[in-house]
Amino acid sequence: MTTAFELPGYRITENLGVCYGLVVRSMGLVGGVASSFKALRRGEVTQYTQLLEESRRHAIDRMVENASLMDAEGLIGVRFDSSEIGQQLTEIVAYGTAVKLAAE
């Protein structure tokens, strides 16, 4: 897996298409209230940082699972995107191109 469009030591033999992993998370009432109070002060809002780190890991895991279902041997051009759904939900998507590889 790489954010680049090539993998050193390998050549791409087949493009299997876009592969993604999607996660929608909620901070929850208690976490949302705690983070709102923390946001009133300067500094990092650790509740949101932790939520986003876990969400990105979960999205990567799902993307890798989907790549496996596609019989991919690698993922190139991996990226993240996020958006909010309403005021309580955050969507995280990891995506890339699933490929077949051959050693050079």
Backbone as CSV, one residue per row, in Angstrom:
resi,resn,N_x,N_y,N_z,CA_x,CA_y,CA_z,C_x,C_y,C_z
1,MET,0.849,-1.163,0.000,0.000,0.000,0.000,0.900,1.232,0.000
2,THR,0.529,2.199,-0.843,1.317,3.421,-0.926,0.455,4.580,-1.420
3,THR,0.876,5.786,-1.074,0.214,6.968,-1.619,0.749,7.305,-3.007
4,ALA,1.869,6.696,-3.367,2.461,6.913,-4.695,1.676,6.116,-5.745
5,PHE,2.026,6.297,-6.997,1.340,5.594,-8.078,2.186,4.473,-8.658
6,GLU,3.245,4.114,-7.931,4.080,2.975,-8.310,4.691,2.394,-7.051
7,LEU,5.077,1.140,-7.125,5.732,0.464,-6.005,7.125,0.055,-6.461
8,PRO,8.172,0.619,-5.864,9.536,0.273,-6.270,9.769,-1.236,-6.197
9,GLY,10.373,-1.776,-7.259,10.659,-3.200,-7.321,9.536,-4.023,-7.915
10,TYR,8.441,-3.390,-8.247,7.285,-4.084,-8.834,6.779,-3.315,-10.036
11,ARG,6.149,-4.020,-10.929,5.437,-3.351,-12.017,3.975,-3.758,-11.932
12,ILE,3.126,-2.832,-12.275,1.689,-3.076,-12.229,1.295,-3.847,-13.483
13,THR,0.679,-5.001,-13.279,0.265,-5.825,-14.415,-1.219,-5.697,-14.724
14,GLU,-1.995,-5.252,-13.722,-3.432,-5.115,-13.948,-4.007,-4.096,-12.963
15,ASN,-4.871,-3.237,-13.487,-5.594,-2.268,-12.676,-6.966,-2.866,-12.388
16,LEU,-7.252,-3.126,-11.114,-8.521,-3.752,-10.739,-9.604,-2.732,-10.401
17,GLY,-9.242,-1.474,-10.341,-10.228,-0.425,-10.085,-10.125,0.167,-8.691
18,VAL,-11.054,1.063,-8.425,-11.084,1.780,-7.153,-11.492,0.836,-6.034
19,CYS,-10.812,0.990,-4.919,-11.077,0.197,-3.733,-11.201,1.181,-2.570
20,TYR,-12.179,0.965,-1.698,-12.347,1.908,-0.598,-12.789,1.216,0.680
21,GLY,-12.643,1.925,1.768,-13.149,1.525,3.073,-13.818,2.728,3.694
22,LEU,-15.035,2.549,4.163,-15.845,3.651,4.656,-16.243,3.416,6.106
23,VAL,-16.164,4.465,6.919,-16.571,4.412,8.325,-17.341,5.695,8.639
24,VAL,-18.457,5.543,9.336,-19.206,6.696,9.842,-19.226,6.567,11.357
25,ARG,-18.756,7.583,12.033,-18.628,7.530,13.486,-19.363,8.694,14.135
26,SER,-19.768,8.453,15.370,-20.371,9.480,16.212,-19.514,9.641,17.453
27,MET,-19.378,10.857,17.915,-18.645,11.103,19.149,-19.462,10.626,20.339
28,GLY,-20.785,10.604,20.212,-21.643,10.233,21.333,-21.932,11.446,22.193
29,LEU,-22.964,11.366,22.971,-23.393,12.509,23.776,-22.342,12.936,24.797
30,VAL,-21.828,11.985,25.553,-20.851,12.320,26.601,-19.564,12.865,25.993
31,GLY,-19.045,12.188,24.975,-17.814,12.657,24.327,-18.011,13.995,23.658
32,GLY,-19.187,14.197,23.056,-19.479,15.466,22.392,-19.525,16.631,23.363
33,VAL,-20.145,16.423,24.517,-20.223,17.474,25.526,-18.825,17.773,26.077
34,ALA,-18.069,16.715,26.381,-16.714,16.912,26.926,-15.834,17.650,25.923
35,SER,-15.913,17.256,24.652,-15.063,17.911,23.651,-15.514,19.350,23.399
36,SER,-16.811,19.620,23.521,-17.297,21.000,23.341,-16.704,21.918,24.393
37,PHE,-16.658,21.461,25.646,-16.056,22.273,26.708,-14.564,22.460,26.457
38,LYS,-13.891,21.405,26.011,-12.451,21.499,25.758,-12.164,22.452,24.591
39,ALA,-13.061,22.490,23.616,-12.873,23.351,22.442,-12.954,24.830,22.807
40,LEU,-13.547,25.131,23.942,-13.626,26.527,24.378,-12.257,27.072,24.773
41,ARG,-11.350,26.174,25.132,-9.986,26.569,25.475,-9.078,26.332,24.277
42,ARG,-7.893,26.865,24.351,-6.907,26.623,23.298,-6.339,25.231,23.433
43,GLY,-5.844,24.705,22.317,-5.145,23.432,22.369,-5.890,22.325,21.655
44,GLU,-5.288,21.185,21.700,-5.816,20.007,21.007,-7.067,19.478,21.707
45,VAL,-8.040,19.075,20.895,-9.240,18.429,21.419,-8.991,16.931,21.270
46,THR,-8.446,16.347,22.316,-7.962,14.959,22.237,-9.061,13.952,21.923
47,GLN,-10.296,14.233,22.324,-11.391,13.303,22.026,-11.587,13.181,20.511
48,TYR,-11.529,14.308,19.805,-11.680,14.278,18.357,-10.459,13.668,17.677
49,THR,-9.282,13.968,18.182,-8.062,13.381,17.621,-8.116,11.865,17.707
50,GLN,-8.471,11.357,18.870,-8.564,9.906,19.062,-9.635,9.301,18.157
51,LEU,-10.794,9.951,18.058,-11.871,9.455,17.199,-11.420,9.371,15.753
52,LEU,-10.742,10.406,15.270,-10.308,10.418,13.866,-9.190,9.415,13.605
53,GLU,-8.260,9.261,14.542,-7.202,8.259,14.367,-7.792,6.853,14.287
54,GLU,-8.708,6.534,15.198,-9.349,5.215,15.176,-10.158,5.021,13.899
55,SER,-10.847,6.067,13.469,-11.664,5.986,12.263,-10.806,5.758,11.021
56,ARG,-9.671,6.430,10.940,-8.783,6.233,9.783,-8.213,4.819,9.758
57,ARG,-7.825,4.320,10.924,-7.337,2.936,10.974,-8.422,1.948,10.550
58,HIS,-9.644,2.190,11.019,-10.763,1.322,10.670,-11.047,1.392,9.166
59,ALA,-11.008,2.597,8.589,-11.234,2.763,7.150,-10.145,2.054,6.342
60,ILE,-8.882,2.145,6.794,-7.789,1.435,6.108,-8.022,-0.065,6.170
61,ASP,-8.380,-0.568,7.350,-8.634,-2.005,7.489,-9.729,-2.458,6.533
62,ARG,-10.796,-1.686,6.422,-11.888,-2.049,5.505,-11.444,-1.990,4.051
63,MET,-10.608,-0.996,3.717,-10.109,-0.893,2.350,-9.253,-2.116,2.011
64,VAL,-8.395,-2.517,2.939,-7.545,-3.693,2.719,-8.399,-4.948,2.575
65,GLU,-9.451,-5.074,3.384,-10.369,-6.214,3.248,-11.014,-6.231,1.864
66,ASN,-11.456,-5.062,1.398,-12.070,-4.981,0.077,-11.066,-5.306,-1.027
67,ALA,-9.835,-4.859,-0.858,-8.795,-5.172,-1.840,-8.559,-6.681,-1.896
68,SER,-8.579,-7.310,-0.747,-8.419,-8.763,-0.693,-9.552,-9.468,-1.436
69,LEU,-10.774,-8.977,-1.271,-11.914,-9.560,-1.992,-11.780,-9.400,-3.506
70,MET,-11.042,-8.359,-3.920,-10.806,-8.120,-5.345,-9.586,-8.890,-5.850
71,ASP,-8.956,-9.679,-4.979,-7.719,-10.399,-5.285,-6.572,-9.458,-5.641
72,ALA,-6.562,-8.289,-5.047,-5.498,-7.317,-5.302,-4.223,-7.748,-4.590
73,GLU,-3.110,-7.369,-5.168,-1.799,-7.626,-4.575,-1.167,-6.347,-4.055
74,GLY,-1.810,-5.223,-4.314,-1.309,-3.940,-3.847,-2.361,-2.863,-3.994
75,LEU,-2.129,-1.761,-3.316,-2.985,-0.582,-3.421,-2.087,0.620,-3.679
76,ILE,-2.410,1.397,-4.707,-1.631,2.587,-5.028,-2.531,3.817,-4.964
77,GLY,-1.916,4.977,-4.843,-2.672,6.229,-4.813,-3.620,6.322,-3.633
78,VAL,-3.228,5.763,-2.499,-4.110,5.737,-1.329,-4.288,7.146,-0.767
79,ARG,-5.534,7.480,-0.482,-5.890,8.797,0.053,-6.982,8.645,1.112
80,PHE,-7.199,9.720,1.864,-8.291,9.818,2.833,-9.178,10.982,2.462
81,ASP,-10.430,10.869,2.820,-11.357,11.987,2.707,-12.271,11.919,3.918
82,SER,-12.755,13.050,4.351,-13.677,13.060,5.476,-14.710,14.155,5.274
83,SER,-15.855,13.950,5.884,-16.908,14.951,5.845,-17.799,14.755,7.056
84,GLU,-18.591,15.750,7.331,-19.523,15.662,8.439,-20.908,15.424,7.892
85,ILE,-21.642,14.588,8.601,-23.041,14.335,8.270,-23.835,14.898,9.444
86,GLY,-24.488,16.006,9.233,-25.145,16.674,10.349,-24.100,17.244,11.281
87,GLN,-24.440,17.314,12.558,-23.490,17.866,13.517,-22.871,16.807,14.410
88,GLN,-23.335,15.570,14.328,-22.866,14.538,15.237,-22.075,13.419,14.575
89,LEU,-22.127,13.307,13.252,-21.505,12.181,12.562,-20.352,12.633,11.676
90,THR,-19.311,11.832,11.652,-18.164,12.084,10.783,-17.954,10.868,9.891
91,GLU,-17.804,11.114,8.604,-17.546,10.053,7.636,-16.075,10.106,7.263
92,ILE,-15.417,8.952,7.316,-14.017,8.839,6.896,-13.979,7.769,5.808
93,VAL,-13.342,8.086,4.699,-13.166,7.096,3.647,-11.686,7.033,3.272
94,ALA,-11.185,5.814,3.165,-9.837,5.573,2.637,-10.052,4.949,1.265
95,TYR,-9.335,5.423,0.257,-9.517,4.869,-1.079,-8.202,4.848,-1.839
96,GLY,-8.153,3.968,-2.802,-6.982,3.828,-3.641,-7.314,2.940,-4.829
97,THR,-6.311,2.631,-5.614,-6.493,1.762,-6.765,-5.908,0.402,-6.455
98,ALA,-6.751,-0.624,-6.589,-6.325,-2.005,-6.357,-5.612,-2.486,-7.617
99,VAL,-4.459,-3.137,-7.440,-3.674,-3.569,-8.586,-3.119,-4.977,-8.383
100,LYS,-2.773,-5.601,-9.505,-1.988,-6.840,-9.517,-0.549,-6.441,-9.811
101,LEU,0.406,-7.153,-9.231,1.808,-6.782,-9.339,2.669,-7.946,-9.809
102,ALA,3.809,-7.607,-10.371,4.835,-8.596,-10.703,6.181,-7.998,-10.293
103,ALA,7.027,-8.834,-9.711,8.358,-8.366,-9.314,9.163,-8.030,-10.570
104,GLU,9.975,-6.977,-10.468,10.814,-6.590,-11.620,12.078,-7.403,-11.645
